[in-house]
């Protein structure tokens, strides 16, 4: 595989991960809503937002890693 081919693949994968798990996604909004429901009253919105953001970024990272490994293994 040439580097340009992998770069294109990873760019498309990154865009897809952002769409599915990024700040404008249903996943992110749902996590904020669920965390607000479950959090004690003394937990601030900033903390809830930070946790949801962390979970969103983790989901994006996991998706990129798993799909990249799958792509590389399927090529052999």
BELKABEL-V854847 format. One record per helix or strand. SS is the DSSP state (H for helix, E for strand). FROM is the first residue (numbers start at 1). LEN is the number of residues. If there is no record, write none. Layout:
# BELKABEL-V854847
ss/from/len
SS/FROM/LEN
SS/FROM/LEN
This chain:
# BELKABEL-V854847
ss/from/len
H/3/19
H/26/13
H/45/30
